[in-house]
Amino acid sequence: MLINDTFENLDLEKKNRIINAALQEFSEEGYQRASTNRIVKAAGIGKGMLFYYFQNKQSLYHYLLNYSLDLTLNDLLQRIDTSEKDFITRMYQMAHLKTQLFKTHPFIIYFLSAFMLEEQTELPTEISEKYHQLQTMGYSKMYDNIDYSLFRKDVDPNKAFQLIRWSIDGYQEELKQRLAGKNIHSIDLDPYWQEFYDYLNVLRTVFYQEVEGNV
C-alpha cells in the first residue's frame, strides 16, 4: 500500500473524518463507482491533499481494507471467549460483539460487508493474508473447544455438530446471496439479527438436551 506517512501523523479528528468519509463512499457505491470528489467533500479537505496522503483511489481503498481488518481482528475476534463451550451461547456472544462493533464503527461494518459481497480478488499480498487470517480465526473462534456433551444423548454428537456447522455456514452463504447487489446502507439489519437468533433457537431445540438456563 502506497501511503504518505503524513496521514498517520494527522490529528485524530481529521484522520477519522477522512477515513469515515471514504468508508461510507466505498460501502455505498462499491469500488468502481466510488467518487474521490464526494469523499473529499464529505471529509472537508481538498482533493490534492487526499492524493498527497494516498497515491490513488486504489491505494486509499487498500488502506481502508487493512484498517478495517485490523479493527475487526482486534475488537471482535480477539474478544470472543472460547472458554464458553456451549456453541449456541458462543454464537449469541459473537452476534452481540458484532452488534457492539456496528454501533461504534458502523461504516467499517458496512464497508467490509460491501467488500465481501463484491468478492474482489486482486489484493496486495499483505491484505489477502490478513483477510485469510480473519476467516481462519473467525472459523476457529466459532467451532473450536465445543462441549459435545450438551447435545442430545440419542444422536451422534459429531454428526449433530456437523449438521449445526453446515446450517450456520449455509445460512451465511444464503444471506450473502440475498444481500448481493443491494446498497448495504439501505438495509435494516435488525430483522437479520433477529432471524439469526431465531435459527439459533431452532438449532438448540433440535439438537440440545433440555437443560434449564439455556439462552
GROMACS elastic network, one bead per residue, 0.5 to 0.9 nm:
[ bonds ]
;  ai    aj funct       b0    kb
    1    54     6  0.88426   500
    1    58     6  0.88024   500
    1    59     6  0.57339   500
    1    60     6  0.83143   500
    1    62     6  0.65199   500
    1    63     6  0.66509   500
    1   124     6  0.75329   500
    1   126     6  0.88645   500
    2    53     6  0.88602   500
    2    54     6  0.64956   500
    2    55     6  0.61716   500
    2    56     6  0.85407   500
    2    59     6  0.58398   500
    2    60     6  0.84476   500
    2    62     6  0.89992   500
    2    63     6  0.84985   500
    3     6     6  0.84081   500
    3     7     6  0.75714   500
    3     8     6  0.88785   500
    3    52     6  0.84527   500
    3    53     6  0.58447   500
    3    55     6  0.65886   500
    3    59     6  0.70247   500
    3    60     6  0.78973   500
    3    63     6  0.78764   500
    4     7     6  0.59311   500
    4     8     6  0.78384   500
    4    52     6  0.68518   500
    4    54     6  0.62111   500
    4    55     6  0.80361   500
    5     8     6  0.54401   500
    5     9     6  0.67454   500
    5    53     6  0.75160   500
    6     9     6  0.51342   500
    6    10     6  0.64867   500
    6    52     6  0.87442   500
    6    53     6  0.66947   500
    7    10     6  0.53308   500
    7    11     6  0.88990   500
    7    15     6  0.70721   500
    7    52     6  0.87212   500
    7    53     6  0.55033   500
    7    54     6  0.83383   500
    8    11     6  0.84748   500
    8    12     6  0.89036   500
    8    15     6  0.76076   500
    8    53     6  0.89314   500
    9    12     6  0.83759   500
    9    15     6  0.85173   500
   10    13     6  0.82540   500
   10    14     6  0.66425   500
   10    15     6  0.58075   500
   11    14     6  0.57045   500
   11    15     6  0.62017   500
   11    16     6  0.86835   500
   12    15     6  0.50540   500
   12    16     6  0.59527   500
   12    17     6  0.84063   500
   13    16     6  0.53062   500
   13    17     6  0.61221   500
   13    18     6  0.88094   500
   14    17     6  0.50051   500
   14    18     6  0.63706   500
   14    19     6  0.86716   500
   14    43     6  0.80595   500
   15    18     6  0.53505   500
   15    19     6  0.62381   500
   15    20     6  0.86369   500
   16    20     6  0.58792   500
   16    21     6  0.83379   500
   17    20     6  0.53310   500
   17    21     6  0.61042   500
   17    22     6  0.86114   500
   17    42     6  0.82354   500
   17    43     6  0.54793   500
   17    44     6  0.82485   500
   18    21     6  0.52073   500
   18    22     6  0.61832   500
   18    23     6  0.85493   500
   18    39     6  0.75405   500
   18    40     6  0.75344   500
   18    42     6  0.80057   500
   18    44     6  0.81575   500
   18    45     6  0.82162   500
   18    50     6  0.85544   500
   19    22     6  0.52315   500
   19    23     6  0.60081   500
   19    24     6  0.85489   500
   19    43     6  0.82799   500
   19    64     6  0.72662   500
   20    24     6  0.60282   500
   20    25     6  0.85207   500
   20    43     6  0.80052   500
   20   105     6  0.89935   500
   20   107     6  0.65331   500
   20   108     6  0.82484   500
   21    24     6  0.52999   500
   21    25     6  0.62535   500
   21    26     6  0.87676   500
   21    38     6  0.83716   500
   21    39     6  0.54773   500
   21    40     6  0.76975   500
   21    41     6  0.86620   500
   21    42     6  0.57307   500
   21    43     6  0.55962   500
   21   107     6  0.87520   500
   22    25     6  0.51199   500
   22    26     6  0.61359   500
   22    27     6  0.84099   500
   22    34     6  0.87245   500
   22    36     6  0.80197   500
   22    38     6  0.86873   500
   22    39     6  0.54699   500
   22    40     6  0.83220   500
   22    42     6  0.85255   500
   22    43     6  0.81331   500
   22    60     6  0.80845   500
   22    61     6  0.80957   500
   22    64     6  0.79332   500
   23    26     6  0.54074   500
   23    27     6  0.60032   500
   23    28     6  0.84899   500
   23    39     6  0.89110   500
   23    61     6  0.84628   500
   23    64     6  0.69578   500
   23   107     6  0.57165   500
   23   108     6  0.65809   500
   23   110     6  0.80188   500
   23   111     6  0.58052   500
   24    27     6  0.51979   500
   24    28     6  0.60075   500
   24    29     6  0.84389   500
   24    39     6  0.84870   500
   24   107     6  0.56611   500
   24   108     6  0.82747   500
   24   110     6  0.76554   500
   24   111     6  0.69805   500
   24   185     6  0.87479   500
   25    28     6  0.52662   500
   25    29     6  0.59190   500
   25    30     6  0.76039   500
   25    31     6  0.87307   500
   25    33     6  0.89979   500
   25    34     6  0.58724   500
   25    35     6  0.72198   500
   25    36     6  0.84477   500
   25    38     6  0.74272   500
   25    39     6  0.64788   500
   25   111     6  0.87187   500
   26    29     6  0.53054   500
   26    31     6  0.56228   500
   26    32     6  0.86233   500
   26    33     6  0.80171   500
   26    34     6  0.53988   500
   26    35     6  0.82424   500
   26    61     6  0.78508   500
   26   111     6  0.65893   500
   26   114     6  0.79912   500
   26   115     6  0.87104   500
   27    30     6  0.56149   500
   27    31     6  0.80427   500
   27    34     6  0.84990   500
   27   107     6  0.74973   500
   27   108     6  0.85182   500
   27   109     6  0.89503   500
   27   110     6  0.56675   500
   27   112     6  0.76835   500
   27   113     6  0.77780   500
   27   114     6  0.54232   500
   27   115     6  0.75757   500
   27   183     6  0.79213   500
   27   184     6  0.70531   500
   27   185     6  0.76634   500
   28    34     6  0.79420   500
   28   110     6  0.80796   500
   28   111     6  0.80198   500
   28   114     6  0.78736   500
   28   183     6  0.59006   500
   28   184     6  0.66319   500
   28   185     6  0.63378   500
   28   186     6  0.88229   500
   29    32     6  0.75959   500
   29    33     6  0.53476   500
   29    34     6  0.51498   500
   29    35     6  0.82788   500
   29   114     6  0.88910   500
   29   183     6  0.75810   500
   30    33     6  0.57379   500
   30    34     6  0.58375   500
   30   111     6  0.87251   500
   30   114     6  0.68217   500
   30   115     6  0.76990   500
   30   118     6  0.77186   500
   30   183     6  0.89253   500
   31    34     6  0.53328   500
   31    35     6  0.87647   500
   31    57     6  0.87652   500
   31    58     6  0.84350   500
   31    61     6  0.77085   500
   31   115     6  0.84419   500
   31   118     6  0.87340   500
   32    35     6  0.85211   500
   34    37     6  0.89179   500
   34    38     6  0.81073   500
   34    39     6  0.84014   500
   34    57     6  0.87802   500
   35    38     6  0.53637   500
   35    39     6  0.64510   500
   35    40     6  0.89422   500
   35    57     6  0.86631   500
   36    40     6  0.61761   500
   36    41     6  0.84843   500
   36    47     6  0.75065   500
   36    50     6  0.83358   500
   36    57     6  0.70949   500
   37    40     6  0.54624   500
   37    41     6  0.62447   500
   37    42     6  0.87006   500
   37    47     6  0.69267   500
   38    41     6  0.50898   500
   38    42     6  0.61053   500
   38    43     6  0.84752   500
   39    42     6  0.52619   500
   39    43     6  0.60475   500
   39    44     6  0.84577   500
   39    45     6  0.87684   500
   39    47     6  0.86878   500
   39    50     6  0.89225   500
   40    44     6  0.57831   500
   40    45     6  0.52249   500
   40    46     6  0.60734   500
   40    47     6  0.58281   500
   40    49     6  0.87520   500
   40    50     6  0.70591   500
   41    44     6  0.51451   500
   41    45     6  0.66071   500
   41    46     6  0.77509   500
   41    47     6  0.84548   500
   42    45     6  0.81099   500
   43    46     6  0.88030   500
   45    48     6  0.84204   500
   45    49     6  0.67623   500
   45    50     6  0.73871   500
   46    49     6  0.53648   500
   46    50     6  0.67448   500
   47    50     6  0.51406   500
   47    51     6  0.65101   500
   47    52     6  0.85776   500
   48    51     6  0.52872   500
   48    52     6  0.60847   500
   48    53     6  0.87847   500
   49    53     6  0.62823   500
   49    54     6  0.85092   500
   50    53     6  0.52665   500
   50    54     6  0.60565   500
   50    55     6  0.83208   500
   50    56     6  0.85044   500
   50    60     6  0.87791   500
   51    55     6  0.52843   500
   51    56     6  0.60728   500
   51    57     6  0.82425   500
   51    60     6  0.88855   500
   52    55     6  0.66479   500
   53    60     6  0.85839   500
   54    57     6  0.74522   500
   54    58     6  0.86671   500
   54    59     6  0.58750   500
   54    60     6  0.56985   500
   54    63     6  0.86998   500
   55    58     6  0.81001   500
   55    59     6  0.60241   500
   55    60     6  0.76638   500
   56    59     6  0.52876   500
   56    60     6  0.64751   500
   56    61     6  0.87855   500
   57    60     6  0.51274   500
   57    61     6  0.61756   500
   57    62     6  0.86614   500
   58    62     6  0.61189   500
   58    63     6  0.85162   500
   59    62     6  0.51892   500
   59    63     6  0.61743   500
   59    64     6  0.87021   500
   60    63     6  0.50658   500
   60    64     6  0.62878   500
   60    65     6  0.87289   500
   61    64     6  0.51316   500
   61    65     6  0.62937   500
   61    66     6  0.87509   500
   62    65     6  0.50080   500
   62    66     6  0.62231   500
   62    67     6  0.85200   500
   62   123     6  0.77436   500
   62   124     6  0.79045   500
   62   127     6  0.76318   500
   63    66     6  0.51896   500
   63    67     6  0.60717   500
   63    68     6  0.85347   500
   64    68     6  0.59446   500
   64    69     6  0.84195   500
   64   108     6  0.86713   500
   64   111     6  0.86351   500
   65    68     6  0.51488   500
   65    69     6  0.60034   500
   65    70     6  0.84795   500
   65   111     6  0.83404   500
   65   112     6  0.75709   500
   65   115     6  0.85345   500
   65   127     6  0.72891   500
   65   131     6  0.89238   500
   66    69     6  0.52372   500
   66    70     6  0.61343   500
   66    71     6  0.86373   500
   66   126     6  0.84295   500
   66   127     6  0.60813   500
   66   130     6  0.77840   500
   66   131     6  0.86888   500
   67    70     6  0.53041   500
   67    71     6  0.63065   500
   67    72     6  0.87336   500
   67   108     6  0.89122   500
   68    71     6  0.51409   500
   68    72     6  0.61277   500
   68    73     6  0.85603   500
   68   108     6  0.59008   500
   68   109     6  0.83231   500
   68   111     6  0.81436   500
   68   112     6  0.72162   500
   69    72     6  0.50855   500
   69    73     6  0.60609   500
   69    74     6  0.85459   500
   69   108     6  0.89170   500
   69   112     6  0.81577   500
   69   127     6  0.83666   500
   69   130     6  0.70402   500
   69   131     6  0.68310   500
   69   134     6  0.73160   500
   70    73     6  0.51787   500
   70    74     6  0.61324   500
   70    75     6  0.83373   500
   70   130     6  0.81139   500
   70   134     6  0.89360   500
   71    74     6  0.51927   500
   71    75     6  0.55817   500
   71    76     6  0.76218   500
   71   108     6  0.86222   500
   72    75     6  0.53558   500
   72    76     6  0.51886   500
   72    77     6  0.66404   500
   72    78     6  0.85934   500
   72   101     6  0.81271   500
   72   108     6  0.85982   500
   72   109     6  0.88585   500
   72   134     6  0.80127   500
   73    76     6  0.57608   500
   73    77     6  0.50810   500
   73    78     6  0.61586   500
   73    79     6  0.88743   500
   73   133     6  0.86928   500
   73   134     6  0.63607   500
   73   137     6  0.83949   500
   73   138     6  0.87166   500
   74    77     6  0.62406   500
   74    78     6  0.52627   500
   74    79     6  0.73935   500
   75    78     6  0.63819   500
   75    79     6  0.64142   500
   75    97     6  0.84261   500
   75   101     6  0.72966   500
   76    79     6  0.54426   500
   76    80     6  0.67294   500
   76    94     6  0.79025   500
   76    97     6  0.61743   500
   76    98     6  0.67634   500
   76   100     6  0.89212   500
   76   101     6  0.71441   500
   77    80     6  0.54574   500
   77    81     6  0.89737   500
   77    94     6  0.82788   500
   77    97     6  0.87326   500
   77   134     6  0.80563   500
   77   137     6  0.72313   500
   77   138     6  0.64503   500
   77   141     6  0.71635   500
   78    81     6  0.82354   500
   78   137     6  0.89593   500
   78   141     6  0.88401   500
   79    94     6  0.89625   500
   79    97     6  0.80343   500
   80    83     6  0.88949   500
   80    84     6  0.89663   500
   80    90     6  0.80026   500
   80    93     6  0.72831   500
   80    94     6  0.65539   500
   80    97     6  0.78897   500
   80   141     6  0.68459   500
   80   142     6  0.88535   500
   81    84     6  0.59098   500
   81    90     6  0.76241   500
   81    93     6  0.81569   500
   81    94     6  0.89257   500
   81   141     6  0.80969   500
   82    85     6  0.67332   500
   82    90     6  0.76061   500
   82   141     6  0.63111   500
   82   142     6  0.80808   500
   82   143     6  0.89641   500
   82   144     6  0.74542   500
   82   145     6  0.68209   500
   82   146     6  0.84751   500
   83    86     6  0.89777   500
   83   145     6  0.74124   500
   83   146     6  0.88071   500
   84    87     6  0.76321   500
   84    89     6  0.74727   500
   84    90     6  0.62400   500
   84   145     6  0.82079   500
   84   146     6  0.78850   500
   84   147     6  0.88112   500
   85    88     6  0.88773   500
   85    89     6  0.81032   500
   85    90     6  0.73118   500
   85   144     6  0.85206   500
   85   145     6  0.60071   500
   85   147     6  0.50536   500
   85   148     6  0.85632   500
   86    89     6  0.53680   500
   86    90     6  0.61462   500
   86    91     6  0.87433   500
   86   145     6  0.89847   500
   86   146     6  0.61623   500
   86   147     6  0.60330   500
   86   148     6  0.83731   500
   86   150     6  0.72990   500
   87    90     6  0.50154   500
   87    91     6  0.62523   500
   87    92     6  0.87946   500
   87   142     6  0.74777   500
   87   143     6  0.73386   500
   87   145     6  0.88803   500
   87   146     6  0.60264   500
   87   147     6  0.75924   500
   88    91     6  0.50299   500
   88    92     6  0.64337   500
   88    93     6  0.86837   500
   88   200     6  0.63878   500
   88   201     6  0.81750   500
   88   203     6  0.79887   500
   88   204     6  0.68630   500
   88   215     6  0.82417   500
   89    92     6  0.50612   500
   89    93     6  0.62341   500
   89    94     6  0.87198   500
   89   200     6  0.89345   500
   89   214     6  0.80980   500
   89   215     6  0.67471   500
   90    94     6  0.61774   500
   90    95     6  0.85790   500
   90   141     6  0.87657   500
   90   142     6  0.72331   500
   91    94     6  0.50674   500
   91    95     6  0.61603   500
   91    96     6  0.85553   500
   91   142     6  0.71059   500
   91   197     6  0.88601   500
   91   200     6  0.79000   500
   92    95     6  0.50972   500
   92    96     6  0.61403   500
   92    97     6  0.86917   500
   92   197     6  0.73624   500
   92   200     6  0.81556   500
   92   215     6  0.85509   500
   93    96     6  0.50898   500
   93    97     6  0.62887   500
   93    98     6  0.86768   500
   94    97     6  0.51230   500
   94    98     6  0.61864   500
   94    99     6  0.86100   500
   94   141     6  0.89653   500
   94   142     6  0.82536   500
   95    98     6  0.50696   500
   95    99     6  0.62176   500
   95   100     6  0.87354   500
   95   193     6  0.76610   500
   95   196     6  0.87396   500
   95   197     6  0.86821   500
   96    99     6  0.50414   500
   96   100     6  0.63230   500
   96   101     6  0.87074   500
   97   100     6  0.50134   500
   97   101     6  0.61757   500
   97   102     6  0.85252   500
   98   101     6  0.50206   500
   98   102     6  0.60707   500
   98   103     6  0.86394   500
   98   109     6  0.85709   500
   99   103     6  0.62664   500
   99   104     6  0.87928   500
   99   193     6  0.87530   500
  100   103     6  0.51279   500
  100   104     6  0.63353   500
  100   105     6  0.84275   500
  101   104     6  0.52560   500
  101   105     6  0.56709   500
  101   106     6  0.71945   500
  101   108     6  0.85728   500
  101   109     6  0.75994   500
  102   105     6  0.52213   500
  102   107     6  0.78093   500
  102   108     6  0.76111   500
  102   109     6  0.58387   500
  102   110     6  0.84307   500
  103   106     6  0.56606   500
  105   108     6  0.55722   500
  105   109     6  0.68369   500
  106   109     6  0.53440   500
  106   110     6  0.63791   500
  106   111     6  0.85830   500
  107   110     6  0.50623   500
  107   111     6  0.58536   500
  107   112     6  0.85170   500
  108   112     6  0.60257   500
  108   113     6  0.83150   500
  109   112     6  0.53823   500
  109   113     6  0.60244   500
  109   114     6  0.85589   500
  110   113     6  0.50811   500
  110   114     6  0.60974   500
  110   115     6  0.85474   500
  110   184     6  0.62224   500
  110   185     6  0.68962   500
  111   114     6  0.51826   500
  111   115     6  0.61455   500
  111   116     6  0.86903   500
  111   184     6  0.85619   500
  112   116     6  0.60842   500
  112   117     6  0.85098   500
  113   116     6  0.52249   500
  113   117     6  0.62031   500
  113   118     6  0.86483   500
  113   176     6  0.89705   500
  113   184     6  0.74406   500
  114   117     6  0.51221   500
  114   118     6  0.61508   500
  114   119     6  0.86680   500
  114   180     6  0.85254   500
  114   182     6  0.89615   500
  114   183     6  0.82094   500
  114   184     6  0.66914   500
  115   118     6  0.51758   500
  115   119     6  0.62708   500
  115   120     6  0.71269   500
  116   119     6  0.51176   500
  116   120     6  0.76806   500
  116   176     6  0.84276   500
  117   120     6  0.85442   500
  117   176     6  0.65907   500
  117   177     6  0.82383   500
  117   179     6  0.77278   500
  117   180     6  0.56892   500
  117   181     6  0.76842   500
  118   180     6  0.78042   500
  118   181     6  0.82963   500
  120   123     6  0.75438   500
  121   128     6  0.86601   500
  122   128     6  0.86760   500
  123   126     6  0.81686   500
  123   127     6  0.63750   500
  123   128     6  0.59440   500
  124   127     6  0.54548   500
  124   128     6  0.62018   500
  124   129     6  0.86307   500
  125   128     6  0.50406   500
  125   129     6  0.60146   500
  125   130     6  0.84863   500
  126   129     6  0.53103   500
  126   130     6  0.62395   500
  126   131     6  0.86875   500
  127   131     6  0.59986   500
  127   132     6  0.84355   500
  128   131     6  0.51167   500
  128   132     6  0.61178   500
  128   133     6  0.85124   500
  129   132     6  0.50315   500
  129   133     6  0.60695   500
  129   134     6  0.86389   500
  130   134     6  0.61824   500
  130   135     6  0.86671   500
  131   134     6  0.50357   500
  131   135     6  0.63158   500
  131   136     6  0.86133   500
  132   135     6  0.50931   500
  132   136     6  0.60453   500
  132   137     6  0.84325   500
  133   136     6  0.50665   500
  133   137     6  0.58587   500
  133   138     6  0.81860   500
  134   137     6  0.52150   500
  134   138     6  0.57981   500
  134   139     6  0.84518   500
  135   138     6  0.50709   500
  135   139     6  0.61381   500
  135   140     6  0.86045   500
  136   139     6  0.52026   500
  136   140     6  0.62154   500
  136   141     6  0.86234   500
  137   141     6  0.59947   500
  137   142     6  0.84871   500
  138   141     6  0.50982   500
  138   142     6  0.62053   500
  138   143     6  0.87378   500
  139   142     6  0.51292   500
  139   143     6  0.61601   500
  139   144     6  0.80689   500
  140   143     6  0.53423   500
  140   144     6  0.52832   500
  140   145     6  0.88477   500
  141   144     6  0.61246   500
  141   145     6  0.86822   500
  142   145     6  0.89455   500
  142   146     6  0.88825   500
  143   146     6  0.65584   500
  143   165     6  0.79753   500
  146   149     6  0.89904   500
  147   150     6  0.61747   500
  147   151     6  0.82966   500
  148   151     6  0.57417   500
  148   157     6  0.58173   500
  148   158     6  0.75413   500
  148   160     6  0.89426   500
  148   161     6  0.76880   500
  149   152     6  0.77663   500
  149   153     6  0.79962   500
  149   157     6  0.75562   500
  149   209     6  0.88676   500
  150   153     6  0.85390   500
  150   157     6  0.87205   500
  150   207     6  0.86600   500
  150   208     6  0.58976   500
  150   209     6  0.61396   500
  150   211     6  0.86923   500
  151   154     6  0.86840   500
  151   155     6  0.77033   500
  151   156     6  0.85750   500
  151   157     6  0.61079   500
  151   160     6  0.75193   500
  151   161     6  0.82905   500
  151   204     6  0.86902   500
  151   207     6  0.56364   500
  151   209     6  0.55383   500
  152   155     6  0.59173   500
  152   156     6  0.82891   500
  152   157     6  0.75254   500
  152   160     6  0.87109   500
  152   206     6  0.85433   500
  152   207     6  0.58192   500
  152   208     6  0.50193   500
  152   210     6  0.82176   500
  153   156     6  0.76088   500
  153   157     6  0.78722   500
  153   208     6  0.87117   500
  153   209     6  0.74065   500
  154   157     6  0.88183   500
  155   158     6  0.87055   500
  155   159     6  0.77226   500
  155   160     6  0.67630   500
  155   207     6  0.80880   500
  156   159     6  0.53761   500
  156   160     6  0.60663   500
  156   161     6  0.86433   500
  157   161     6  0.59972   500
  157   162     6  0.84278   500
  157   207     6  0.87792   500
  158   161     6  0.52163   500
  158   162     6  0.61277   500
  158   163     6  0.86474   500
  159   163     6  0.61532   500
  159   164     6  0.86074   500
  160   163     6  0.51636   500
  160   164     6  0.63212   500
  160   165     6  0.87387   500
  160   207     6  0.65940   500
  161   165     6  0.61734   500
  161   166     6  0.85929   500
  161   207     6  0.83840   500
  162   165     6  0.50190   500
  162   166     6  0.61496   500
  162   167     6  0.85001   500
  163   166     6  0.50687   500
  163   167     6  0.60842   500
  163   168     6  0.87112   500
  164   168     6  0.62646   500
  164   169     6  0.85993   500
  164   203     6  0.69698   500
  164   207     6  0.83590   500
  165   168     6  0.52062   500
  165   169     6  0.60411   500
  165   170     6  0.82589   500
  166   169     6  0.51560   500
  166   170     6  0.57157   500
  166   171     6  0.82909   500
  167   170     6  0.51204   500
  167   171     6  0.59927   500
  167   172     6  0.86146   500
  167   203     6  0.86583   500
  168   171     6  0.51336   500
  168   172     6  0.62694   500
  168   173     6  0.87504   500
  168   199     6  0.88721   500
  168   200     6  0.87821   500
  169   172     6  0.52007   500
  169   173     6  0.63256   500
  169   174     6  0.86141   500
  170   173     6  0.51728   500
  170   174     6  0.60236   500
  170   175     6  0.84649   500
  171   174     6  0.50275   500
  171   175     6  0.59820   500
  171   176     6  0.85665   500
  171   196     6  0.85925   500
  172   175     6  0.50915   500
  172   176     6  0.62640   500
  172   177     6  0.88018   500
  173   176     6  0.50991   500
  173   177     6  0.64591   500
  173   178     6  0.88084   500
  174   177     6  0.51522   500
  174   178     6  0.63389   500
  174   179     6  0.88144   500
  175   179     6  0.62259   500
  175   180     6  0.84726   500
  175   192     6  0.88603   500
  176   179     6  0.52222   500
  176   180     6  0.58781   500
  177   180     6  0.51461   500
  177   181     6  0.86473   500
  178   181     6  0.85339   500
  178   182     6  0.85509   500
  179   182     6  0.56127   500
  179   183     6  0.83672   500
  179   184     6  0.76602   500
  179   187     6  0.86596   500
  180   183     6  0.86246   500
  180   184     6  0.89158   500
  181   184     6  0.86100   500
  182   185     6  0.85624   500
  182   186     6  0.77572   500
  182   187     6  0.79540   500
  183   186     6  0.55067   500
  183   187     6  0.70994   500
  184   187     6  0.54762   500
  184   188     6  0.87237   500
  185   188     6  0.79948   500
  187   190     6  0.89730   500
  188   191     6  0.68237   500
  188   192     6  0.79105   500
  189   192     6  0.52604   500
  189   193     6  0.64377   500
  189   194     6  0.88614   500
  190   193     6  0.51480   500
  190   194     6  0.63179   500
  190   195     6  0.85743   500
  191   194     6  0.50561   500
  191   195     6  0.59848   500
  191   196     6  0.85669   500
  192   196     6  0.61459   500
  192   197     6  0.86240   500
  193   196     6  0.51253   500
  193   197     6  0.63062   500
  193   198     6  0.86739   500
  194   197     6  0.50126   500
  194   198     6  0.61251   500
  194   199     6  0.86732   500
  195   198     6  0.50298   500
  195   199     6  0.63360   500
  195   200     6  0.87089   500
  196   199     6  0.51676   500
  196   200     6  0.62833   500
  196   201     6  0.87440   500
  197   200     6  0.50087   500
  197   201     6  0.62851   500
  197   202     6  0.87498   500
  198   201     6  0.51131   500
  198   202     6  0.63987   500
  198   203     6  0.88085   500
  199   203     6  0.62592   500
  199   204     6  0.86269   500
  200   203     6  0.50843   500
  200   204     6  0.61954   500
  200   205     6  0.86372   500
  201   204     6  0.50661   500
  201   205     6  0.61652   500
  201   206     6  0.86405   500
  201   215     6  0.81588   500
  202   205     6  0.50992   500
  202   206     6  0.61456   500
  202   207     6  0.85695   500
  203   206     6  0.51900   500
  203   207     6  0.59409   500
  203   208     6  0.76939   500
  204   207     6  0.55045   500
  204   208     6  0.51324   500
  204   209     6  0.82386   500
  204   210     6  0.89454   500
  204   214     6  0.86708   500
  204   215     6  0.89905   500
  205   208     6  0.59651   500
  205   209     6  0.79628   500
  205   210     6  0.78692   500
  206   209     6  0.86435   500
  208   211     6  0.82117   500
  210   214     6  0.83054   500
  211   214     6  0.63336   500
